[in-house]
Amino acid sequence: MTRPTALVLPAGARAVLLDHMRAAWPREGCGLLVGSDDTQSGALVVEAVHPTTNVDASGRPDRFEVDPAARFDLMRQLRGRPSRLIGHVHSHPGHPAEPSETDRRAAFEPDLVWVIVGLADRTTPDPPVTAWTVVPGPEPGAPAAGFRPLPIISRS
């Protein structure tokens, strides 16, 4: 499996992503990223952000779970198309835009990029947005061993 060199995040996709994360405050917001590979640069290009409902039932504001039904619906829509599910996004309300231990334990799919938004509050004008690749666990199906930062390239 080839690791991407960067994540290209167009301004429109970034705006959708941030609007949804702010709307979820003070809970973690979440969503799915659709995109494609830029074969020349090795980057992943975000083509669309699909906001989803956080269905985490723990009652904790610092947890998220993407609605499985929304994910399956999106995957069905993408069948036979050149675009694919490339990752997901979630926010860290009041915390840094870095993967937590909870994130590491939840990362089972090394092909998906993790994008994290660090929101100090709902009105943070330009919150940090980071991207990460998953370092696979010791065996298939095991949680991630960790994360590696992935540069984000902004595009208008």
Secondary structure, DSSP 8 states (H G I E B T S, - for coil): ----S-EEEEHHHHHHHHHHHHHHTTS--EEEEEEEEETTTTEEEEEEEEEE-B---S--TT---B-HHHHHHHHHHHTTSS-EEEEEEEEEETS-SS--HHHHHH---TTSEEEEEEESSTT-SS--EEEEEEE--SSTTS--SEEEEE-EEEE-
